[in-house]
Amino acid sequence: MKRRRMIQNALIIVLGISIIIMSIGYAAYGTNINIMGSATIENDFWDVHFENTTSTSNTTVSDYERITPPFSNSNTTSLNFAVSLRAGEVYELTTTIRNGGKYDAKLAEVLLNATTDEEGTTRDLTYENEYIKYVVTYDDGTIINVGDTIDAGFSRKILVRVEYLNPSDEESMPIEDQVYNFNLKMNYAQA
C-alpha cells in the first residue's frame, strides 16, 4: 500500500509539472492580437435662423422702416421691423425659418411684440382693435404652434401681415400718428 501511495504521489507531481510546462509553452508560443480601426466623427451643429425676408406684392404702404438686421443667412431667430400705415394700407412680409443644422428643431416659444409710444406690448400672433390688425402664420395660412417641428435641412415660410383697418366710427381712429415696432421671436430647441 505504501508503494501504491508513492506511485500515486509521483504521478500527481508529474501531471502537475506537465500542466505547468504546457501552460508556459502555450504562453510562449501565443501571439498578441491587435485590432486596429478608425472612426469618423461628423461635424454636428445647430443652425436655426431667419433668411430671405422680403415684403410681398400685397404691401400697399411705401414708407416703412427697414427690416433689421439685414437678412442674408443671418444666424438669428429674431426679426425686427417698424411700419407706419395710413387707413386702408397693408404691410406684409414673408421670411423663411431655416433649419440648416444637423438636428431636428422643435418650436419652444414664439412671440410677436408690437409696441407703440402709447400702448404696452402685445404678445399674440393675432391682434385686432378698431383700426389695426396683425397676424403671423405660416405662408399657407396654418397657425404657428409651440411644438411645431422643422426637420434638419428643411425650412418653413412665415407670413406677417399688418393692416390699417378703415373704422366705421371716426372716434375709434388714433388721434396722432403711431408707428408700430414689431419684434418676432421664434425660439427652437432640439426635437
C-alpha positions in Angstrom: 0.0 0.0 0.0 2.9 2.3 0.8 4.3 1.6 -2.6 1.0 2.3 -4.3 0.7 5.6 -2.5 4.2 6.6 -3.6 3.4 5.8 -7.2 0.2 8.0 -7.0 2.1 10.9 -5.4 4.8 10.7 -8.1 2.1 10.6 -10.9 0.3 13.6 -9.4 3.6 15.5 -9.3 4.5 14.5 -12.8 1.0 15.6 -14.1 1.2 18.9 -12.2 4.6 19.6 -13.7 3.4 18.6 -17.1 0.4 21.1 -16.9 2.7 23.9 -15.8 5.2 23.2 -18.7 2.3 23.1 -21.2 0.9 26.4 -19.9 4.3 28.1 -20.1 4.8 26.6 -23.6 1.4 27.8 -24.8 2.0 31.3 -23.4 5.5 31.4 -25.1 4.1 30.4 -28.5 0.9 32.6 -28.2 0.7 35.8 -30.1 -0.8 39.2 -29.3 -3.9 40.2 -31.2 -4.1 43.9 -32.1 -7.3 45.2 -33.5 -6.8 48.4 -35.4 -9.6 50.6 -36.9 -10.8 54.1 -37.3 -13.9 56.1 -36.7 -15.1 59.3 -38.3 -17.0 61.9 -36.1 -19.1 64.1 -38.3 -19.3 67.8 -37.7 -22.7 68.4 -36.0 -24.0 71.8 -35.4 -27.2 73.8 -34.5 -28.3 76.4 -37.0 -31.9 77.6 -37.0 -32.3 81.1 -38.4 -34.5 83.5 -40.5 -33.5 84.1 -44.1 -34.9 85.7 -47.3 -37.0 88.3 -45.5 -38.9 90.4 -48.0 -42.1 92.4 -48.3 -44.7 90.9 -50.5 -46.5 92.3 -53.5 -49.6 92.7 -51.3 -47.8 95.6 -49.5 -49.5 98.9 -50.3 -47.5 101.2 -47.9 -44.5 102.8 -49.5 -42.6 104.1 -46.5 -41.9 101.5 -43.9 -38.7 101.2 -41.9 -36.1 98.7 -42.8 -36.3 95.2 -41.6 -33.4 94.8 -39.2 -30.8 93.3 -39.1 -30.1 92.7 -42.8 -31.0 89.1 -43.6 -28.6 87.1 -45.7 -28.4 83.9 -43.8 -28.2 85.7 -40.5 -27.9 83.3 -37.6 -30.8 84.6 -35.6 -34.5 83.8 -34.9 -35.5 87.4 -34.1 -36.9 89.7 -36.7 -37.4 93.5 -36.1 -39.4 95.9 -38.3 -41.4 99.1 -37.9 -44.3 100.3 -40.0 -46.4 103.5 -40.2 -49.7 103.0 -42.1 -52.5 105.2 -43.4 -56.1 104.0 -43.4 -56.5 101.1 -45.8 -52.8 100.3 -46.2 -51.3 96.9 -45.7 -47.7 95.8 -44.9 -46.9 92.2 -45.5 -43.7 90.3 -45.3 -42.5 86.8 -45.7 -39.5 85.2 -44.1 -38.1 81.7 -44.1 -37.2 79.9 -40.9 -34.5 77.5 -41.9 -33.0 74.6 -40.0 -29.5 74.4 -41.6 -28.2 72.3 -38.7 -27.9 68.6 -38.2 -30.6 68.2 -35.6 -34.4 68.4 -35.9 -35.8 71.5 -34.2 -39.0 72.0 -32.2 -40.6 75.4 -31.6 -40.3 76.1 -27.9 -41.6 79.7 -27.8 -43.0 82.2 -30.3 -43.6 85.8 -29.5 -44.7 88.8 -31.5 -44.1 92.0 -29.6 -45.9 95.0 -31.0 -45.2 98.3 -29.3 -46.2 101.9 -29.8 -45.5 105.0 -27.7 -48.9 104.9 -26.2 -49.6 101.1 -25.9 -47.7 98.5 -24.0 -46.6 95.2 -25.5 -48.9 92.7 -27.0 -47.6 89.1 -27.1 -50.1 87.5 -29.5 -49.6 86.3 -33.1 -53.0 87.6 -33.9 -54.3 91.0 -32.7 -57.1 93.4 -33.8 -58.5 96.6 -32.4 -60.7 99.2 -34.1 -58.0 100.4 -36.5 -55.2 97.8 -36.8 -55.0 94.1 -37.3 -51.9 92.0 -37.5 -51.4 88.3 -37.9 -48.4 85.9 -38.1 -49.0 82.5 -39.8 -47.2 80.0 -42.0 -47.4 81.1 -45.6 -50.1 78.5 -46.3 -52.3 80.1 -43.6 -51.9 77.5 -40.9 -51.4 78.7 -37.3 -48.0 78.6 -35.7 -48.0 76.5 -32.6 -45.4 75.7 -29.9 -44.2 72.2 -30.6 -44.1 72.6 -34.4 -41.0 70.9 -35.8 -38.6 71.6 -38.7 -36.5 68.7 -39.7 -32.8 69.2 -40.2 -32.1 70.7 -43.7 -35.7 71.9 -44.2 -37.5 75.2 -43.8 -40.9 76.8 -43.3 -42.1 80.1 -44.7 -43.7 82.6 -42.4 -46.1 85.4 -43.3 -46.5 88.6 -41.3 -49.4 90.9 -42.2 -50.2 94.3 -40.7 -53.3 96.1 -41.9 -54.7 99.5 -41.1 -58.5 99.0 -41.0 -61.0 101.6 -42.0 -63.0 102.0 -38.9 -66.7 102.7 -39.2 -66.6 105.2 -36.4 -64.0 108.0 -36.8 -63.8 108.4 -33.0 -62.0 105.0 -32.9 -59.2 106.3 -35.1 -55.9 107.3 -33.3 -55.6 111.0 -32.6 -51.8 111.1 -33.5 -49.6 109.2 -35.9 -48.5 105.9 -34.4 -45.5 103.8 -35.5 -45.8 100.2 -34.6 -42.5 98.5 -33.8 -42.6 94.7 -34.2 -40.2 92.0 -32.9 -40.9 88.4 -33.9 -39.0 85.8 -31.9 -39.1 82.1 -32.6 -37.0 80.1 -30.2 -36.3 76.5 -31.1 -34.9 73.6 -29.1 -33.6 70.2 -30.2 -36.5 67.9 -31.1 
